[in-house]
Amino acid sequence: MTSGTLASLRLYVWPLPAWMLAVALIVGTTVIGGALGSVSRPLFMVGCAALGWYAWRQSPASHLQAVLVLFAFAPFVRRIVDLAVGFDSTGLMLVGPMLAIMAPAPRLLKVLESRSPISREMVPILIVGACIVYATALTIMQADWMNAASGSLKWIAPLVYAAVLIDADDRDDMLRAATTAFLIILPIIGAYGIFQYINPPNWDIYWMQYASITSAGYPIPYGVRTYSTMNGPGSFATFVAIGLIIVCFSRLPSILLLLTGPAAFALLLSSYRTAWLSLAIGIMFAMLFGPTRRKAAVILIGIAVVVVLAATLTPFGDAIADRVATIGEGSKDGSAQERLDEFVTVWNQWDSSVIGSGFTSGDVGSAGTMPIDGMIVACWVAMGIVVGLICLAGLGLAILNPLLTAWYERSRESIIIGALACGALIQLPLANITSGENGFMFWTFAVLATPRLLAAPDARI
């Protein structure tokens, strides 16, 4: 083969799209991870870090697609490896996607140096970042090095990634890239989620038996609260809800929206009402604007059809109908009462968590361990009342920015991001939306991957 032919081949084949390499990493680790043994875990982490560096060199949009693939399927790969090698209580492989989004971290210094005055998008990042440093310091003072490392990484990595994205050249291009990724990912994780509910595979059963998670249901047919390829019902449902808003309000042909049907069914099977409310509020927000009003009405009708079909024509209809009925129970809702009890428990502590306890964690499956639901309790426990309120104020500003963008621009892209921000606002008191994969989704889509304000005199402060 001549050198000219080789050069032509490289022109068409290289560089490979980052999302293809992400798929190759996921598939490769799934197939040979068990044979490699425990060494497959650090190798997967190194592979994710290298992939993040490679994808960022291509473009922010390419990096976003690759990272979405990693977050969607890394927990599934972890369970496959755990079944073959043994359960890893530390979840080491889940660190891989976090390392991938840290790839552009060196660019952060340039972003900060080049910004004078500070942009409005950067203000909430700096506020929340300072609060994270405080919580990390509290954890280190207790000599809890493991939680200091894992807690700070889960909270700070999405922040760093979002801070770098502020200077992304074409945020609309990033939204289009995310739309393409979700259009491919949602049918896969939706179909697998339905299968998992009906007949959970061995690796999912094994994980549910050993993991300290009480919200995934029971490892029996029709007893699982669907979490598909992700790390829990909450993460899965939040991912799907965000993906449905991005895909359904995009400029894609309407016929392609049928591909999201399995994901919508699986979202119901997760029984995670917080994501249901988030999706509903996001759609209603889109109804306020002309460019998305008609599509929002069509989507609401489509969702209603999915709910009716799932509740009447499927073997799991009763479970869905019963769960939907609990939304209007109010004070009779056990989950709502449990969240209120968390406030009472924290308030009745000897110091009422004035200072905070840092990123400490406990096994919620153990008797006497209080679960922590929602950002209000999470910030209160980790950072104390004062710093926790400052952190919540930063999160509020982060949500306000895309809402103002949608109001001023009224473009389809800004409305989509505003709808995601509305969904995040609903989730704020009910779920942890700032750490791990949820933090990545919050800071990237609902806050910072937005077009700039047009004709707004206060775009900078």
Buried (B, 14 or more C-beta within 10 A) or exposed (E): EEEEEEEEEEEEEEEEEBBEBBBEBBEBBBEEBBEBEBEBBEBBBEBBBBBBBBBBEBBBBBBBBBBBBBBBBBBBBBBBBBBBBEBBEEBBBBBBBBBBBBBBBEBBEEBEEEBEEEBBBBBBBBBBBEBBEBBBEBBBEEEBEEBBBBBBBBBBBBBBBBBBBBBBEEBBBBBBBBBBBBBBBBBBBBBBBBBBBBEBBEBBBBBBEEBEBEBBBEBEEBEBBBBBBBBBBBBBBBBBBBBBBBBBBBEBEEEEBEBBBBBBBBBBBBBBBBBBBBBBBBBEBBBBBEBBEEBBEEBBEBBEEBBEEBBEEBEBBEBBBEBBEBEEEEEEBEBBEEBEEBEEEBEEEEEEBEBBBBBBBEEEEEEEEBBBBBBBBBBBBBBBBEBBBBBBBBBEBBBBBBBBBBBBBBBBBBBBBBBBBBBBBBBBBBBBBBBBBBBBBBBBBBBBBBBBBEEBEEBBE
